[in-house]
Amino acid sequence: MAIKWKENYSCNIKEIDNQHKKLFEIGDSIFNLVNLKDGIDRYDEIIEIVEKLKDYAVYHFQYEEKLMKEHGYLGLDYHSKEHDEFVKKIIEFDHQDIDNGQKKVTLDLVLFVADWVEKHILGIDMQYKDFLNDKGVY
């Protein structure tokens, strides 16, 4: 279950699509890490990826929310709450006992990210696509 970008995820807004692609790239690096079967302790790598995912998600969410606010998107509050829930969940992964449960935690993280990204982009983000495109945002 690799986490890969598909054209149907496009919001028709170049910068947002690029940021979404970056989130997919980070998610895919988690997937690749979970598939390693070398028995090596990956604690530092897991922590690094979780931090990278959290930091990039916050950056992306701020960008997206700023754009929605600038153009008066009525769904901003709900969208922002969805973003907050994602970050909260990532922080929970960060505080779990990653060292003792590396495989399980990384697998849970991959499943969470893949599910959330697909549902959020195809569901929630697509709601602002036409709105922002109609405002001239591409």
C-alpha positions as CSV (number, residue, x, y, z in Angstrom):
1,M,0.0,0.0,0.0
2,A,2.4,2.7,-1.2
3,I,1.3,6.2,-0.7
4,K,1.4,7.6,-4.2
5,W,0.1,10.8,-5.8
6,K,-2.7,10.4,-8.4
7,E,-4.0,13.1,-10.7
8,N,-7.5,12.8,-9.2
9,Y,-6.0,14.3,-6.0
10,S,-5.3,17.6,-7.9
11,C,-7.0,20.7,-6.5
12,N,-6.0,22.5,-9.7
13,I,-3.9,24.9,-7.6
14,K,-0.3,24.4,-8.4
15,E,1.2,25.3,-5.0
16,I,-1.3,23.2,-3.0
17,D,-0.8,20.2,-5.4
18,N,3.0,20.5,-4.9
19,Q,2.5,20.6,-1.1
20,H,0.2,17.6,-1.3
21,K,2.8,15.8,-3.4
22,K,5.4,16.5,-0.7
23,L,3.1,15.0,2.0
24,F,2.7,11.9,-0.2
25,E,6.5,11.7,-0.5
26,I,6.9,11.9,3.3
27,G,4.1,9.3,3.7
28,D,5.8,7.0,1.2
29,S,9.1,7.3,3.1
30,I,7.2,5.9,6.2
31,F,5.8,3.1,4.0
32,N,9.3,2.3,2.7
33,L,10.7,2.3,6.3
34,V,8.0,-0.1,7.5
35,N,8.8,-2.5,4.7
36,L,12.4,-2.9,5.6
37,K,13.0,-6.3,7.0
38,D,16.6,-5.9,8.1
39,G,16.1,-6.1,11.8
40,I,17.9,-2.8,12.3
41,D,16.7,-0.4,15.0
42,R,15.0,2.5,13.1
43,Y,14.0,4.6,16.1
44,D,15.9,7.7,15.0
45,E,14.6,7.5,11.5
46,I,11.0,7.0,12.7
47,I,11.2,10.1,14.9
48,E,12.8,12.1,12.1
49,I,10.0,11.2,9.7
50,V,7.3,11.8,12.3
51,E,8.7,15.3,13.0
52,K,9.1,16.0,9.3
53,L,5.5,15.0,8.6
54,K,4.2,17.1,11.5
55,D,6.2,20.1,10.6
56,Y,5.4,20.0,6.9
57,A,1.7,19.3,7.6
58,V,1.6,22.4,9.8
59,Y,3.3,24.5,7.1
60,H,0.9,23.2,4.4
61,F,-2.2,23.7,6.6
62,Q,-1.2,27.3,7.4
63,Y,-0.7,28.0,3.7
64,E,-4.1,26.4,2.8
65,E,-6.0,28.2,5.5
66,K,-4.4,31.5,4.7
67,L,-5.6,31.1,1.1
68,M,-9.1,30.2,2.2
69,K,-9.2,33.2,4.6
70,E,-8.0,35.6,2.0
71,H,-10.8,34.6,-0.4
72,G,-13.6,34.3,2.2
73,Y,-14.1,30.5,2.0
74,L,-17.0,29.7,4.3
75,G,-15.8,26.2,5.1
76,L,-12.6,27.5,6.7
77,D,-13.5,26.7,10.4
78,Y,-14.4,23.1,9.6
79,H,-11.3,22.7,7.5
80,S,-9.1,24.1,10.2
81,K,-10.5,21.7,12.8
82,E,-9.7,18.8,10.4
83,H,-6.2,20.1,10.2
84,D,-5.9,20.4,13.9
85,E,-7.1,16.8,14.4
86,F,-4.4,15.5,12.0
87,V,-1.6,17.3,13.8
88,K,-2.9,16.1,17.2
89,K,-2.9,12.5,15.9
90,I,0.7,12.9,14.6
91,I,1.8,14.2,18.0
92,E,0.2,11.2,19.6
93,F,2.3,9.0,17.4
94,D,5.3,11.0,18.5
95,H,4.6,10.3,22.1
96,Q,3.9,6.6,21.9
97,D,6.5,4.1,22.9
98,I,8.1,4.1,19.4
99,D,11.3,2.5,20.6
100,N,9.7,-0.8,21.7
101,G,7.0,-1.0,19.1
102,Q,8.6,0.3,15.9
103,K,7.0,-1.9,13.4
104,K,3.5,-1.5,14.9
105,V,3.8,2.2,15.3
106,T,5.1,2.8,11.8
107,L,2.5,0.5,10.3
108,D,-0.3,2.4,12.2
109,L,1.2,5.7,11.1
110,V,1.2,4.5,7.4
111,L,-2.4,3.4,7.6
112,F,-3.5,6.6,9.3
113,V,-1.7,8.9,6.9
114,A,-2.9,7.0,3.8
115,D,-6.5,7.0,5.0
116,W,-6.5,10.6,6.2
117,V,-4.8,12.0,3.1
118,E,-7.1,10.2,0.7
119,K,-10.3,11.1,2.6
120,H,-9.2,14.7,3.3
121,I,-7.9,15.5,-0.2
122,L,-10.7,13.8,-2.1
123,G,-13.4,14.9,0.4
124,I,-12.6,18.1,2.2
125,D,-10.1,19.7,-0.1
126,M,-12.2,19.1,-3.2
127,Q,-14.8,21.3,-1.5
128,Y,-12.7,24.4,-1.9
129,K,-11.3,23.6,-5.3
130,D,-14.0,25.2,-7.5
131,F,-14.4,28.0,-5.0
132,L,-10.8,29.1,-5.2
133,N,-10.5,28.4,-8.9
134,D,-13.5,30.7,-9.4
135,K,-11.6,33.3,-7.5
136,G,-8.7,33.0,-10.0
137,V,-6.5,30.8,-7.7
138,Y,-4.7,28.2,-9.8
